[in-house]
Amino acid sequence: MDLAAISKSAAESAITEATFVLGRVLQYDADFGCYECAWLDKSVADNIDTLIKHIDIKRQMAGAEYVNVHITLGMKGGREQIATVKPYQEQRGNRDPLLVERVAALRNFLANYDTDVVTPVANLLQEADDSLTQLQVLRIRDYGVQSSVIMSGDKDLWMVDGLHCDQKTGRMYTVKGYGKTEYRDVGNVKPKLVGEGTSWFWHQMLHGDTADNIAGLPTLTAKLLNRYLPTKKFNPKRKDAPCGEAKSTAILNGVTNDVEACKRVLEAYSGVYPNAKEMMIESAFLLWMRRTEYTKDCVDFLNESGLHCAMSANQNLRLKEFDRLAAIQIEASKECQ
């Protein structure tokens, strides 16, 4: 590992102060804010006061005039239905029930907290990550890159085009197109794999996402190991091995566009799954940050990248179940109004 190169990369990504931009909107992942302000040793009212101040500090960090607070209140956009390898976000059921209840109270408050500066974006059918992406895309289309900034502690959003602001350091950076993924010194014990652009999406397609319980590609064949991670002396008896971060980085090393990345990921999936395209769609459906409210938005992106795919009959059937549950959710929300 080239530590000098890692240090140079970190220096190039140094913190920059955000200057105020008239009309700029911060797309804030308020799911994170609710957890950060849910102090169980304080009252709900105290938590709410802290949360309001917290949101305004984040708005100023991003140099924004306004802030959209994105929250997840219901379903996950079909991800729970489409996942077959591992249950989507299964491990989150182990959280402290008192904390979960307090966070829910803060989310419900934000769903109705509408001011001249703050606008709630309450998601009943999809995740906050999706609406963050969608409103960023729309703002950039209508008003330009400087008009919108994403702030979230969720690394999934690293793939989304436009301005981003680190919620801890205030570092502003721009993501565009394929971008890059590399190891960086971020103050941890060892360098961390960090991605910007759709490069990060393709890496996640291989190594998965433990935070959301997404497997990615479980193993890498010996054939591909010998191609992308060769030993000094060729080993004809080399065995398949788990596909983690280091191997995903080796497979995608030197790639600069989505078409080539898609080819390499398909090759890797084909070595494990007979239905490789179907399994790629499943992983993409779980990982992709949707640019539109169209449930199958990830399939459009995969086709743009040259996969030439469509959802299987079983996947479409699973999404019909999502549509059925979504209709029930919509009716229930109407009754509560």
C-alpha positions as CSV (number, residue, x, y, z in Angstrom):
1,M,0.0,0.0,0.0
2,D,1.4,3.4,-1.1
3,L,1.1,5.5,2.1
4,A,2.7,8.5,0.4
5,A,0.0,8.5,-2.3
6,I,-2.7,8.1,0.3
7,S,-1.4,11.1,2.2
8,K,-1.3,13.2,-1.0
9,S,-4.9,12.2,-1.8
10,A,-6.0,13.2,1.7
11,A,-4.2,16.6,1.4
12,E,-6.0,17.2,-1.9
13,S,-9.3,16.6,-0.2
14,A,-8.6,19.0,2.6
15,I,-11.4,20.9,4.4
16,T,-12.7,24.0,2.6
17,E,-15.0,26.5,4.2
18,A,-18.4,26.8,2.6
19,T,-19.4,30.3,1.6
20,F,-23.0,31.4,1.7
21,V,-24.8,30.9,-1.6
22,L,-28.1,32.7,-2.1
23,G,-30.9,30.2,-2.9
24,R,-28.8,27.1,-2.1
25,V,-30.7,24.2,-0.5
26,L,-29.1,21.7,1.9
27,Q,-30.5,18.2,1.3
28,Y,-30.0,17.0,4.9
29,D,-30.3,13.4,6.0
30,A,-32.3,14.0,9.1
31,D,-32.5,10.3,10.0
32,F,-29.0,10.8,11.2
33,G,-29.8,14.1,13.0
34,C,-32.7,12.4,14.9
35,Y,-30.4,9.7,16.2
36,E,-27.7,12.2,17.1
37,C,-30.2,14.3,19.1
38,A,-32.2,11.4,20.7
39,W,-30.7,11.7,24.2
40,L,-32.7,9.4,26.5
41,D,-31.5,11.2,29.6
42,K,-33.3,14.3,28.3
43,S,-37.0,15.0,27.6
44,V,-38.5,14.8,24.1
45,A,-39.0,18.6,24.3
46,D,-35.2,19.1,25.0
47,N,-34.4,16.7,22.2
48,I,-36.5,18.8,19.8
49,D,-34.9,22.0,20.8
50,T,-31.5,20.4,20.3
51,L,-32.5,19.0,16.9
52,I,-33.8,22.4,15.6
53,K,-30.4,24.0,16.5
54,H,-28.6,21.0,15.1
55,I,-30.3,21.4,11.7
56,D,-29.5,25.1,11.5
57,I,-25.9,24.5,12.3
58,K,-25.7,22.0,9.4
59,R,-27.4,24.5,7.1
60,Q,-24.8,27.1,7.9
61,M,-22.0,24.5,7.5
62,A,-23.1,24.0,3.9
63,G,-23.5,27.7,3.1
64,A,-27.2,27.2,2.4
65,E,-30.1,29.5,2.6
66,Y,-32.6,26.7,3.0
67,V,-32.7,23.1,4.2
68,N,-34.8,20.1,3.2
69,V,-34.9,17.6,6.1
70,H,-35.3,14.1,4.7
71,I,-36.7,11.4,6.9
72,T,-37.7,7.8,6.5
73,L,-41.2,7.1,8.0
74,G,-42.3,3.9,6.3
75,M,-41.3,1.5,3.6
76,K,-37.9,1.0,2.0
77,G,-38.8,1.4,-1.7
78,G,-39.1,-2.4,-2.3
79,R,-35.7,-3.3,-1.0
80,E,-37.1,-5.5,1.7
81,Q,-39.1,-7.4,-0.9
82,I,-36.4,-7.8,-3.5
83,A,-33.6,-9.1,-1.2
84,T,-33.2,-12.8,-1.3
85,V,-29.5,-13.4,-0.3
86,K,-29.8,-11.6,3.0
87,P,-32.8,-9.8,4.7
88,Y,-32.3,-6.1,4.1
89,Q,-31.2,-4.2,7.2
90,E,-32.0,-7.2,9.4
91,Q,-29.5,-6.3,12.1
92,R,-31.2,-3.0,12.7
93,G,-33.9,-4.8,14.6
94,N,-31.5,-5.2,17.5
95,R,-31.5,-1.5,18.4
96,D,-32.5,-0.3,21.9
97,P,-36.4,-0.1,21.7
98,L,-36.4,3.1,23.9
99,L,-34.0,4.7,21.4
100,V,-36.0,3.6,18.5
101,E,-39.2,5.1,20.1
102,R,-37.4,8.4,20.8
103,V,-36.1,8.6,17.2
104,A,-39.6,8.0,15.9
105,A,-40.9,10.9,18.0
106,L,-38.3,13.2,16.5
107,R,-39.0,12.0,13.0
108,N,-42.7,12.6,13.5
109,F,-42.0,16.1,14.8
110,L,-39.8,16.9,11.7
111,A,-42.5,15.6,9.4
112,N,-44.6,18.6,10.5
113,Y,-41.8,21.1,11.1
114,D,-42.3,23.5,8.2
115,T,-40.8,27.1,8.4
116,D,-39.6,29.8,6.0
117,V,-36.2,28.0,6.0
118,V,-36.9,24.4,6.8
119,T,-39.0,22.1,4.6
120,P,-39.8,18.5,5.7
121,V,-39.4,15.7,3.1
122,A,-41.2,12.8,4.7
123,N,-40.8,9.5,2.9
124,L,-43.5,6.9,3.4
125,L,-42.6,4.6,0.5
126,Q,-38.9,5.0,0.0
127,E,-35.8,5.9,2.1
128,A,-34.5,9.3,2.8
129,D,-31.4,8.4,0.7
130,D,-33.6,8.2,-2.3
131,S,-35.3,11.6,-1.8
132,L,-32.0,13.2,-1.1
133,T,-30.7,12.0,-4.4
134,Q,-33.9,12.9,-6.3
135,L,-34.1,16.5,-5.1
136,Q,-30.3,17.0,-5.7
137,V,-30.8,15.8,-9.3
138,L,-33.7,18.2,-9.8
139,R,-32.0,21.2,-8.2
140,I,-28.9,20.7,-10.3
141,R,-31.0,20.3,-13.5
142,D,-33.0,23.5,-12.8
143,Y,-30.5,25.8,-11.0
144,G,-27.0,24.4,-11.4
145,V,-24.5,22.5,-9.3
146,Q,-24.1,25.2,-6.7
147,S,-27.8,25.3,-5.8
148,S,-27.9,22.1,-3.8
149,V,-25.7,20.2,-1.3
150,I,-26.1,16.7,0.2
151,M,-25.1,16.1,3.8
152,S,-25.3,12.7,5.3
153,G,-23.3,10.2,7.3
154,D,-24.4,7.4,4.9
155,K,-21.6,6.3,2.6
156,D,-24.2,5.1,0.0
157,L,-24.7,8.7,-1.0
158,W,-21.0,9.0,-2.1
159,M,-22.2,7.9,-5.6
160,V,-24.5,10.9,-6.1
161,D,-23.6,13.7,-8.5
162,G,-23.2,17.3,-7.2
163,L,-21.9,19.0,-4.1
164,H,-21.5,17.2,-0.8
165,C,-20.7,18.5,2.7
166,D,-19.1,16.3,5.3
167,Q,-21.4,16.4,8.3
168,K,-18.5,16.2,10.8
169,T,-15.8,18.4,9.2
170,G,-17.7,20.6,6.9
171,R,-15.4,19.6,4.0
172,M,-17.1,20.5,0.7
173,Y,-16.4,18.4,-2.4
174,T,-18.0,17.8,-5.8
175,V,-18.9,14.4,-7.2
176,K,-19.3,14.0,-11.0
177,G,-19.8,10.9,-13.1
178,Y,-17.7,7.8,-12.5
179,G,-15.3,9.5,-10.1
180,K,-12.9,7.3,-8.2
181,T,-12.5,4.9,-5.3
182,E,-9.3,4.7,-3.3
183,Y,-7.8,4.1,0.2
184,R,-7.5,7.4,2.1
185,D,-6.1,8.3,5.5
186,V,-9.1,9.6,7.4
187,G,-7.7,9.4,10.9
188,N,-8.6,5.8,11.5
189,V,-6.1,3.1,12.6
190,K,-5.6,2.2,9.0
191,P,-6.6,3.9,5.7
192,K,-10.3,3.6,4.7
193,L,-11.7,2.8,1.3
194,V,-13.5,5.9,0.1
195,G,-15.5,6.4,-3.1
196,E,-16.9,9.3,-5.1
197,G,-19.2,8.8,-8.0
198,T,-20.6,5.7,-9.6
199,S,-17.2,4.1,-9.1
200,W,-18.3,3.6,-5.4
201,F,-21.5,1.9,-6.6
202,W,-19.6,-0.7,-8.6
203,H,-17.3,-1.3,-5.7
204,Q,-20.3,-1.9,-3.4
205,M,-21.7,-4.3,-6.0
206,L,-18.7,-6.5,-5.3
207,H,-17.9,-6.0,-1.6
208,G,-21.5,-5.3,-0.4
209,D,-22.6,-3.1,2.5
210,T,-22.5,-4.5,6.0
211,A,-24.4,-1.5,7.4
212,D,-27.5,-2.5,5.3
213,N,-26.8,-6.2,5.4
214,I,-26.2,-6.4,1.6
215,A,-23.9,-9.3,0.6
216,G,-22.6,-8.1,-2.7
217,L,-20.6,-10.8,-4.4
218,P,-20.0,-13.6,-1.9
219,T,-16.9,-15.2,-3.6
220,L,-14.4,-14.5,-6.3
221,T,-13.4,-17.4,-8.6
222,A,-9.8,-18.7,-8.6
223,K,-9.7,-17.8,-12.3
224,L,-10.4,-14.1,-11.6
225,L,-8.1,-14.1,-8.6
226,N,-5.2,-15.2,-10.8
227,R,-6.0,-12.5,-13.3
228,Y,-6.5,-9.5,-10.9
229,L,-4.5,-10.6,-7.8
230,P,-1.8,-12.9,-9.3
231,T,0.6,-14.7,-7.0
232,K,4.4,-14.5,-7.8
233,K,4.2,-18.1,-9.0
234,F,1.1,-19.3,-10.8
235,N,-0.9,-21.6,-8.5
236,P,-3.1,-24.0,-10.6
237,K,-4.8,-25.3,-7.4
238,R,-5.8,-21.8,-6.2
239,K,-9.3,-21.8,-4.6
240,D,-12.2,-19.4,-4.7
241,A,-12.1,-16.8,-2.0
242,P,-14.4,-14.2,-0.3
243,C,-14.8,-11.0,-2.3
244,G,-14.1,-8.1,0.1
245,E,-12.9,-4.5,-0.3
246,A,-9.3,-5.3,-1.3
247,K,-10.5,-7.7,-4.1
248,S,-13.2,-5.4,-5.4
249,T,-10.5,-2.6,-5.6
250,A,-8.2,-5.0,-7.6
251,I,-11.0,-6.0,-10.0
252,L,-11.9,-2.4,-10.8
253,N,-8.3,-1.1,-10.7
254,G,-7.8,1.2,-13.7
255,V,-11.4,1.4,-14.7
256,T,-12.6,4.9,-15.6
257,N,-16.2,4.5,-16.8
258,D,-19.4,2.6,-16.1
259,V,-19.4,0.4,-19.2
260,E,-16.1,-1.1,-18.3
261,A,-17.0,-1.4,-14.6
262,C,-20.2,-3.2,-15.6
263,K,-18.3,-5.7,-17.8
264,R,-16.0,-6.6,-14.9
265,V,-18.7,-6.9,-12.3
266,L,-20.8,-9.1,-14.7
267,E,-17.8,-11.3,-15.3
268,A,-17.3,-11.7,-11.5
269,Y,-21.0,-12.4,-10.9
270,S,-21.1,-14.9,-13.8
271,G,-18.4,-17.0,-12.1
272,V,-20.6,-17.5,-9.0
273,Y,-24.2,-17.2,-10.2
274,P,-25.8,-19.0,-13.3
275,N,-28.4,-16.2,-13.2
276,A,-25.7,-13.5,-13.0
277,K,-27.8,-10.6,-14.4
278,E,-30.7,-11.3,-12.1
279,M,-28.4,-11.3,-9.1
280,M,-26.7,-8.1,-10.3
281,I,-30.2,-6.4,-10.5
282,E,-30.9,-7.6,-6.9
283,S,-27.6,-6.1,-5.6
284,A,-28.1,-2.9,-7.6
285,F,-31.7,-2.5,-6.4
286,L,-30.5,-2.6,-2.8
287,L,-27.5,-0.3,-3.3
288,W,-28.4,2.2,-6.0
289,M,-29.5,5.7,-5.0
290,R,-32.5,6.4,-7.1
291,R,-32.4,9.4,-9.4
292,T,-36.1,9.3,-9.9
293,E,-39.1,7.9,-8.0
294,Y,-39.3,5.1,-10.5
295,T,-38.9,1.9,-8.5
296,K,-36.8,0.2,-11.2
297,D,-34.5,3.2,-11.6
298,C,-31.4,1.0,-11.1
299,V,-32.3,-1.2,-14.1
300,D,-32.2,1.9,-16.3
301,F,-28.7,2.7,-15.0
302,L,-27.5,-0.9,-15.5
303,N,-28.8,-0.7,-19.1
304,E,-27.1,2.6,-19.6
305,S,-24.0,0.9,-18.5
306,G,-24.4,-1.9,-21.1
307,L,-25.9,-4.7,-19.1
308,H,-29.0,-5.2,-21.4
309,C,-31.1,-6.6,-18.6
310,A,-34.7,-6.7,-17.3
311,M,-36.1,-7.8,-13.9
312,S,-37.0,-11.5,-13.7
313,A,-40.6,-12.8,-13.3
314,N,-39.8,-13.5,-9.6
315,Q,-38.5,-10.0,-9.0
316,N,-41.5,-8.4,-10.7
317,L,-43.7,-10.6,-8.5
318,R,-41.9,-9.4,-5.4
319,L,-42.4,-5.8,-6.5
320,K,-46.1,-6.4,-6.9
321,E,-46.2,-7.3,-3.2
322,F,-44.4,-4.0,-2.5
323,D,-47.0,-2.1,-4.5
324,R,-49.8,-3.9,-2.5
325,L,-48.2,-2.9,0.8
326,A,-47.5,0.6,-0.5
327,A,-51.2,1.1,-1.4
328,I,-52.1,0.1,2.2
329,Q,-49.6,2.6,3.6
330,I,-51.0,5.4,1.5
331,E,-54.5,4.7,2.6
332,A,-53.4,4.5,6.3
333,S,-51.7,7.9,6.0
334,K,-54.8,9.5,4.5
335,E,-56.8,8.3,7.5
336,C,-54.4,9.9,9.9
337,Q,-54.6,13.3,8.2
